[in-house]
Amino acid sequence: MPLIQRKKITEPSKSSASDLKTRSEEEEDNSNKKKHQKKNQKKPTGGRPQEKAGSKPKWSCIDGCCWFVGCICMVWWFLLFLYNAMPASFPQYVTEAITGPLSDPPGVKLRKEAFKAKHPVVFVPGIVTAGLELWEGHQCADGLFRKRLWGGTFGEVYKRPLCWVEHMSLDNETGLDPPGIRVRPVSGLVAADYFAPGYFVWAVLIANLAHIGYEEKTMYMASYDWRLSFQNTEVRDQTLSRMKTNIEVMVATNGGNKAVIIPHSMGVLYFLHFMKWVEAPAPLGGGGGPDWCAKHIKAVMNIGGPFLGVPKAVAGLFSAEARDIAVARAIAPVFLDKDIFSLQTLQHVMRMSRTWDSTMSMIPRGGATIWGDLDWSPEEGYTPSKRRQRNNDTKNDIQEVIENGISQKKSVKYGRIISFGKDVAEAQSSHIERIEFRDAVKGRSVANSTCRDVWTEYHEMGYEGIKAVAEHKVYGTGSLLDLLHFVAPKMMERGSAHFSYGIAENLDDPKYNHYKYWSNPLETKLPNAPEMEIFSMYGVGIPTERAYVYKLSPSAECYIPFQIDTSADGEDEESCLKDGVYTVDGDETVPVLSAGFMCAKAWRGKTRFNPSGSRTYIREYNHSPPANFLEGRGTQSGAHVDIMGNFALIEDIMRVAAGATGEELGGDQVYSDIFKWSEKINLPL
């Protein structure tokens, strides 16, 4: 009996086992349903919290950002579609609706007046505006054969910046190609018609000349490697010989009509060098003889010419910056002063640009005689807000300035091109205590290996040399060359063999037959070509860099130790000092004094610098910014590069190319004080 009872407990009946199985399956189903409900209540991957069934979903920040980006992309593509779909004349229609009817471009206007191509024209581009392409490079530049390293899209700067810097640099000892690298100038009109897509240089002038019959056989772009010293462009590439040959062919194939030469910016100095080179006997010169220019050149129409150099070049060589770079650094220092992805931007720029010998051609010439000393400068009394009407009277009229009430609370001492501190820039020179820097002992700060990737000559100077430069406090043109020799000895050693910055006492001295003097208008004579006309054409009405307030930068390994002090500003809106830079009248790059003095005084009439009496003219173009963004860079701009699209300047060039003389243009066109400032300069003529 007990045994039978135990069996009943341990072995349930068949029906009861079936019931247990059914209940187990029901429990499992219920469990699965609960899990499914919980899963449906879980938030999606966006991170939204659990919500009750039937509640409205919440909008997360990620959803909002995605929606915003999507809207921006859709609007962008829609506007891009409209831009490509709208008629080409639509921007002009909108502009005319705002500003009134636009005048015809110069080419259309002169074609209606029956002007036709007559004299062949030669364009001589300036520094940085002409394209350079790779012909041989290191392994990092594979795939770039005959691709533009300079000009165009600049895509390689972003893709492989250190490789780009390496290939754009010249040999620091020779000033020529580094081993295994060959970068050469692009040829043809495309070399400098556009600097980058949409950013014209010579394109507008070329298009207008085409309206009156010019084509490639009557136009020549004398492109050259603007990094090289002028004489080295002939040594390496025979660029001067090519220019000579092309001018001769163009004159011979155009009925003997002489060429009109149109240099821009540093191209002005390059062509000045050419005019002496072409006359000089071989092997240093082209062997054309003393009458070559008289036979082949009708006019030289210089645009934005830095005849006497630019203070901006000093700032570039001294600290690899100018006003625009200094302001950008002050706004966003992380991108220029910090080591981002191992790219110390300004250090690499300095390392590269100090191998470009051409930059030394634009160091100010003439010393204190031209640019002033620590207590005097020709532009004393200049007021930025002063606006003048056109004045063709070339005589100096100081009384006019007095009547206009032109004065400043503090006379700006523009002759102090570099001052360490605003107080030093404004103090009397007798109150400034200075320590001589020329004999200071240099020495490396640390082991040279730490700076090998961003090496500059400041690293070789050491802290003592840097301190000596700062404690000298103020530098005029009399000490600038010594300063540059001290901070960049290798660069200046090369430059001294190719350029000179003085004033000749006796131009008949045989030493001036050397090519180092040929690009300095104060140490050379114009060609014996009395019928050749020379124009100085430049913009005015834009604040242009003239002097700088510097400070020592925070001590940091391998960094450039000097910076423009962007905190130094004038006391009021009328001040010439802003962001550590003193400005005068000019085209934003070249001061009026440098662009205009030679044609206003030193070359005017028969002088020792112009013995044959070639006629000279000054044509100034008062800057007027575009009225609206649809006008692009404007047709009345006086800015250094934008002036190449100035309709008045283009018309003047076209009239001369079609046969007009300077007198027929109306002679001088002057808005600035260039004649008054020129009279203050005591230069024996």
RAHU-V515578 format. One record per run of one state. SS is the DSSP state (A for helix, B for strand, O for the rest). FROM is the first residue (numbers start at 1). TO is the last residue. If there is no record, write none. Layout:
ss=<SS/SS>
from=<FROM/FROM>
to=<TO/TO>
This chain:
ss=<O/A/O/A/O/A/O/A/O/A/O/B/O/B/O/A/O/B/O/A/O/A/O/B/O/A/O/B/O/B/O/A/O/A/B/O/A/O/A/O/B/O/A/O/A/B/O/A/O/A/O/A/O/B/O/B/O/A/O/A/O/A/O/B/O/B/O/B/O/A/O/B/O/A/O/A/O/A/O/A/O/B/O/A/O/A/O/A/O/A/O/B/O/B/O/B/O/B/O/B/O/B/A/O/B/O/B/O/B/O/A/O/A/O/A/O/A/O/B/O/A/O>
from=<1/2/11/14/42/61/86/90/100/106/113/121/125/132/137/139/142/148/151/155/160/161/169/182/186/189/192/194/197/199/201/203/212/216/219/222/230/238/239/253/259/265/266/280/292/297/304/311/320/323/332/333/337/340/341/343/344/345/354/357/363/367/372/373/374/376/377/391/392/398/404/418/421/422/427/429/432/448/455/457/473/474/476/477/488/489/497/510/514/515/518/533/541/542/553/562/565/577/579/581/588/591/592/603/607/608/610/611/616/623/629/632/642/646/647/658/662/666/669/671/674/681>
to=<1/10/13/41/60/85/89/99/105/112/120/124/131/136/138/141/147/150/154/159/160/168/181/185/188/191/193/196/198/200/202/211/215/218/221/229/237/238/252/258/264/265/279/291/296/303/310/319/322/331/332/336/339/340/342/343/344/353/356/362/366/371/372/373/375/376/390/391/397/403/417/420/421/426/428/431/447/454/456/472/473/475/476/487/488/496/509/513/514/517/532/540/541/552/561/564/576/578/580/587/590/591/602/606/607/609/610/615/622/628/631/641/645/646/657/661/665/668/670/673/680/685>
